[in-house]
Amino acid sequence: MDWPTQQGIYDAGTVTLQSGMRLQAQLSWKTHGTLAPDKSNVIVYPTSYGAQHPDLEWLIGPDKILDPTRWFIVIPDMFGNGLSSSPSDSDDYPTLVTIHDNVQVQRRALKALFGIDHVACVYGWSMGALQAYHWAALFPDAVARIVVNCGVARTAVHNQVFLRSLMATLEAAPQHVGNGRFSSEPKAAKRAFGRIYAAWALSQDFYRAGRHLADGPQPNLGAPDLETFLKTDWEDRFGARPAANLYAQLRTWDAADISANDLYDGDLTAALRAIRARVLLMPGATDLYFRTADNEAELPHLSHAALRPIPSIWGHRAGNPVANPDDMRFIQTEVRAWLGQ
């Protein structure tokens, strides 16, 4: 890398959560780039489901979506991801840590570590997008822009059906001892978990086109056959994560709602109207989790917003186009225009 990086752990001490439970909060973080003297070039880039900050760094670079020669990019690791405080390293990890809880500690960390009070943008994909939306709603005077890449302001009921099927899969394991804790890693349940996930993360059109296979149209995911694809792209991915962490972050995702707090008392319209940041909504056109229709419903209540669906058959993964140059170019063009580059 031709730009400076830093990383560390922010010790937030004992934090009282929305639930009233307490968390010994350790927040892992990494930065890319140089903080401007006036601290005007900060982009917060939160992690997504099951991801850790190294998984996100592929889109940082002078020729990528986020340019570290222009921006000071801060990646906070979400609680439950194995780097920040997680069930895998704490016997008394709370049963629910919300997105609200995450972003409150993230803001404290930015102030304590770098003296940052205001951010130029919060960019997030998937659960990172849920965090971006929360930043804008909870700190309306502190956020200039957000990019909601495949995300929503409140987790939809259809999405909750998917999430609760995954929770039930883990709960059905013989190793499950209750409350998302396990006596040992439930390998068979995590294998099923990965296969369920594969059906949702990519669209029907993607599979119909054979993009999961090496002999499918380019770009594709390169598998020789369906069974290999399910194993290498999905079973192995989730098999590497502790089941307790996967379960905890499912609960965080399931409960995501920018209005579920004392500021808005469950009034989603009021929460959306309170946002002062410029909001770029970028749903995937074929995403099965966060539908374009959800963002269309939010749009009329946002003061400064634009809707730019990603025209892709890659489903949810259109927003994280590691192997998809067309979607990468679309997102880069839209985001750089939004950031004024």
N, C-alpha and C positions, 0 to 999 in steps of 0.2 A: 504494500500500500504506500502511496506517495503522499499521504496526509497523516496528521497526528491522530492517535487514538489514546483513550484512557479507559480504565475499567476498575470497578471496585464493588464494595458492599456498603450500603448505607444502613446503619443501625438506627431504626426509628424508635427503639424501645418497645414498651408495652402499649399497644394501640387498642382502644375500645372500638369495636366494630359496630356497624348498624344494628346487628342482632343483639348487642349488649355483651357479647362474648369478647374475649381478649386474645390478641395475637402478639406473640413476640416477633416483631416485624423486622426482617432482614431483607432489604431490597437490593438485588443484584442489578448492575447497570454497566453500560459501555457507551462511550462517545466516539464520534468520528468528526474530524474537522477542528476548527479553531473558533472559539467564542469571540465575537466582535467586542471591541472595547465598550460599546454602548449596549451590548447584549441583545441586539435586535435581530439576530440571525438564528434563533433557536427553533429547531424542529424536534418535537417529541414523537418517537416512533415505537409504540408499544408492541409487545409480542402477541401472537395469535395462539389458538388452542394447541396445547402440547408442544409449542415451539419454545426454543431458547434463543438468546440473541445471535449466536452464530448462524442460526437457520435463516435469519433475516438479512444478513449483511450482503447477500448477493446483489441486491438492487441499489447498493450504495457505491457511487463512483462518479467521476466527472462525465462519463458517457452513459450513466444509468438514470434511474428515476430521481434519486436524491443525490445531489452533488455536494460532496464534503469539502470542496474548495470554495464553495459559496455559503454553505450552511453548517451550523454546529448541531449535529444530529445526536440526540440522546435516546438510547434504547433502554427503557426500564423493563426488566423481566417480570412478568405477571406472577403474582403469588400462586403457588401450586405447580410451577413449571419445573421444579427441581433445582433451580439456581437461587431464586428468592425463597422465602419461607414456604415450606411445603409439608404435606402429610408424611412424605418419605423421610423427613428429618426431624419430625416433631410428633410425639405421642399425643399431645394435647392440641393439635391443629383444629381450629373451629370447624363445625359442620358446614358453615356457609361463610365464605368471604366474597363480598359482592364486588362488582365493577366500581361502585362508589367507593368502597374501602380501598381498592387499588389506587384509584387516581388521587385520592386524598393524600396517601403516602407518597405517591410520585411527585405531587406538587411540593410537599414538604422537602423532599430530597433535592429537587432543583434549587430551592431557596437555600438550603443548608450547604450544599456542595458547591454551588456556582453563583449564588446571589441572584438567581433568575426569578423575576416576578411576572414577566410577560413572555408569551411564546408567539413566534411568527406563525407557526402551524403545528397541528397534531395530525400526523398521517398514520392511518391504520388500515389493515386488511383483516376481515373476519372479526375475531374477538378484539383485535387491535382497533378495528373500526368502532366497535361498541365503546371502547375506551375513549376514542376521539370524540364521539358524540357526548359522552359524559363530561369530558373536559370542558366542552363548549357550554353545556347546560349548567354545570356546577360553578364554573369560574368565568362568567360571561364577560367580565372586564379584563380578563387576563389572556384571552386567546383571540388572535386576529383571523385565523383561517383554520378550517379542518378539512381533511380529505377522508370521506367515509367510503372506503373501497370494499364493496361487498359487506355491508353492515346496515344496521337499523337503530332506531332510537329505543325500541322495546322489542324483545324477542317475541316473534309471532307464535301463535298457538301451534301451527303446523310444524314449525321448527322445534317447539317443545316436545311434540310427539316423537320426533327423531331422537332428541336428547334423552328423553325418558326411556326410550327403547334401549339405548346404550347403557344407561344406568341399570336397567333391569337385567341386561345381559351380564354385567359385572356382579350384581347382587345374587344372581342365580348360581354363581360359582360356589363350590363346596368350601373354598377358602375364605369366603366373605363372612366376617364376624359381626357385621352391623355397621351402620353409619359410614359406609364407604371405606372400611378398613378390612385388611386381609391378613390371614395367618401366614400366607406365603403367596408368591405371585401366581395368579390364576391363568396359567398359560392357555388352556383351552378356551376360556372365556375371552381372553384378549385376542385370540385367533378369530373367534366369531365377531368380536367387536370390530376388528379391521375389515372384515368382509362386509359387514353392515355399512360401515363408513364408505367403502368403495362405491356402493350403489348411490349414495347421496352426493358425494363430492364432485362427481363428473356427470354430465347430462346424458340423457337417453340418446341424443343426437351424436354425442361424442362416441359412445359405444357403437352406435349403428354405423358410424363412419370407420370403425376399426382403429381409432387413434391410440388405443392402448397397446397396439401390436406393432412390432418392428416393420411388418410389411404393409401397414396402413399408410394413409396419406401423411405427408410431412407437414408440420412437425408431429411427432408421435412420442409415446412413452417407452417404446423400444422393447417390449416384452415379446418373447417367442410364442407365447400362448396365454390363454386366460388364467390358467392355474398359476403359472409363474408370475404373472402380473399381480394376482391377488396376494401371493406370498411376499414378493419382493417390495411392492409398492405400498402394501397395507398391513399385512400381518407383521412383517419385520419392523415397520415404522412404529406401530403401537406396542409391539412386543418389547421394544427397548425402553418404554416408559413405565414407571411404577403404576400399578393399577389404582392405588390410592390417590395419586396425583391426577390421573385421568378422570377419576370420579369427582374429585374436588372441583376441577375446572369445568366439568359438565354442569355442576350445580351453580357455579358462577355465571355461566352462559345462560342457563335456563332462567335465572332470576334477573337478567339484565333489563333495566328500565330506567331511563334518564329522569323519570318523574317519581320514582319510588324513594322518596326522601322527604325531609322536613321542609325543604324549599318549595316543593310542588305538590306534595300530599296526593300523589297518584294522578294528577291532572296532566296528561301527556301534551295536550294542546298548549297549556300554559308553559310547560317546559320548553317546547319547541319555539314558542313566541319569545321566550326570554333570551334565546341565543342571539348574540350580536356578531359572532364570527361569520365570515363568509364561508358557506358550506358547499363543498363539491361532493355531490352524491354520485358514486360510480358503481352501480349494481352490475353484476354479470347478467347478460340478457337471458341466460339459461340456468342461472343459479337456483338451486332447489331450496336453499336455506333462507337467503335474504333476497326476496323477489323485488323486481323493478316496481311492481304495484305497491309494495310497502313504502318505498321511497317516494313514489308518486303521491301517496296519501300524506306524507310528511311535508312535501314541498310547499303547499299553500300556506303553511304556518311558519315558514322560515323567512326572515326578513331579507336575507341576501344569500341566495342559493341558486345552484344550477344542477340539472340532472343530465348526466352523460353516461348512459348505459354502455358497457363494454360489449361490442357486437361479436360474440364468440360462442362456440358450441362447447367450450371447456368448462361449463358449469361454474361451480364455486371457485375452481382453480384458475379461472380466467383472471382473477384479481391477484394471483401469485404466480405469474407466468415464467417460472424458472426455465421451462423447456419450450416456451411459446413466444417466438420473436414478434409475431404480429400483435399479440395482446400487450407485450412489453412496450412496443412502439406507441400503441394507442394510449396506454396509461402514462408513459413518459411525456408525450405531447400535451395531454390534458393537464397533468400535474404541474409541469413546468410553466405552462400558461397561467395556471391558477396562482402559482407562486410569483409570477411576474418576472420570470427569467427569459 
